[in-house]
């Protein structure tokens, strides 16, 4: 069964008939695996339902956010939570980038001029930005071209990530502010 995909493995285990003699270790393991497969299916259905509900709420609150490349339901939800918990701190895109720990901090010394990401702020929002950047690096042609160009310029991968996170934070901020500046809707703190 090791060569099976997760979906096929769960399907086979859930449909299995392990036997009735629980005193036998192999039967007990088969029963436990069948229960785990059923639980996996149930939780997967719950996650799908919750994601659908969350998608409706996100679309109502910030309709353009899910249209951005690489932004999924969980990452959009996390970025909205970050923005919602700190409405007074969203004075500019730079403040949002600092809040998401995507703002560059100078770590220059002597003859080198380098930057790193800010370590403070909401680490979960930074994780959401990181996920968006990873998806874009794999699937978005513009981002792949950018990474190739910056690599040829001699930038390291972590520096490219820093630049891309800052760009994504800027893009998300524009969508968040346009969503919240219009008509009255759900408040940022709700």
N, C-alpha and C positions, 0 to 999 in steps of 0.2 A: 504493500500500500504506500510505500515511500515515494513512488514515482507519480502518485496521483496529485492533482491540483487540490487546493483547499476545498473548493466547492464540491468536487467529486468525492473527496474523502469524507466530508461531513454527510453528504447524501448517502454514501454506502454505510457509514457507521450508524446513522439514524435508522436505516432500514434493516440493519442486521438483527439476527435472532441469536443472542448469545447463549441461551440455554438456561437451565433452572438451578443447577447445582452450584450455589454460591460458595460452598466450601472448597471448590476447586479453584485455584488461583487464576487460571486462564479464563474461566467463566466470569469470575469477579472483575477481572480487568476489562473483558468485553462489555459487561454491564455498565461499568463506569464510563467506558468510551462512548457507549450509546447514549448515556445520560448527558455527557459533555457535548456530544453532537447536537442533541435536542436543545440544550441550553444555548449553544452557539447560534443555532437557527433562530431561537426566540429573541436573543439579544440583537442579532443582526436585523431582524424585523423591527424591533424597538428603535434601533439607531436610524434605520431608514425613515420611520415615521417621525422621529424627532428632527431629523435633518429636513424633512419636508415642511414641518411646522416652522422651523427656524428660517428656512429659505423664504417663506411667506413674510415673516416679520422683517427680515433683512430687506427684502424687496420693497416693502412698505416704507421702511425707514430711510434707506439709502439705495434707491433703485439702480444707480449706475455702478455701484461697488462690485456687484457680482459679474458685471460685464467686463471688468478689467481682466487681462490675461493672467492666469495663475491664481486668481482669487476664488476660493471655494467657500462653501457654507461655514465651515469651522473658522477659517482665517478671517472672513468678513465679520463673523460674530465676535471673535476676539478683539478685532480692531474697533468695532462699535462699542464693546464693553470698555475698552481702554479710553476711548473718547468720551463715553458716557459717564465714567467715574470722575473725570477731570474736566468738566466743561469750561471752567475759568482759566485753565492752563493752556487752552487751545487758541492763544492769541495770534499765532503765526505758524507757518509750516515748520519753521525751525523749532518752535516750542513743541510741536507734535513729534518731530523727529527726536528731540531730547527725551520726550515722554516714552517713546518707543525704543529708546537706546540705539537709535540709528544716526545720531549726530556725530560727526567726526570730532575727535579731540586730538590736539597736536601733541605728539610725543617726540618732537624734534630735539636733537642734542648735537651741538657742534655743527658739523658740516652736513648732516643728514636732515632732510625735511620729510617727516613721515606723519601719518595720522592713524588712529585706531578708533573703534567705536566706543562711545560712552558706556560705562559699566552700570550707571544708575538707571532708574526708570523701570518700566514694566517689562519684565523678562518674557512674559507670555506674548506680549505684543511684538517683541523682537523675534520670538520664535515664529509668529505668524508671518512676519516680513521675510524671515529666512526661508520658510516654506514656499512663499510666493516666488522668491528669487530662484530657489531650486527648480520649481516647476517651469519658470520662464527660461532658465538656462537649458532645460531639456527640450522644451516644446516651442518656444517663441523664436522665430527666425531673427527678429531685430536684436533680441538679447544675445543670441548665439553670435551674431555678427559683432556686437559690442564686445563680448568676452574675447573673441578672436583678435579684434583690433587692439584691445588693451593688453592682451598677452604679448602681442608683437611689440608693443611699446615698452615691455619689460615689467609690467605690473604683476605682482604676485596674486594668487587666487584670493587670499583673504582681503587684499586691497580692492580687488574687483567686487567681491561680495559687499564690502563696505560702501562702495560707490553705488552699487545696485540697490542696496537697502535704503540708502538715502533717497534715491530716485523714486522707489516704490512708496516710501513714506510721503514724499512730496505729492505724488499722484493720488494716493489715498486721502490725504488731507484735503485736496481740492474737491474730491467727491463727497467727503464728509461735510465740509462747510457748505457746499452747494445744496446738500440734502437738508441741512438743519437751518439754513438761512431763509428758506422759502416760506411756504405756508405753515401754519401751526399744525403740528403733528405730535408724535411722541416726544417727550422732553429728553434731553441728553442724560438726565440723572435717573430716568425711569428704567 
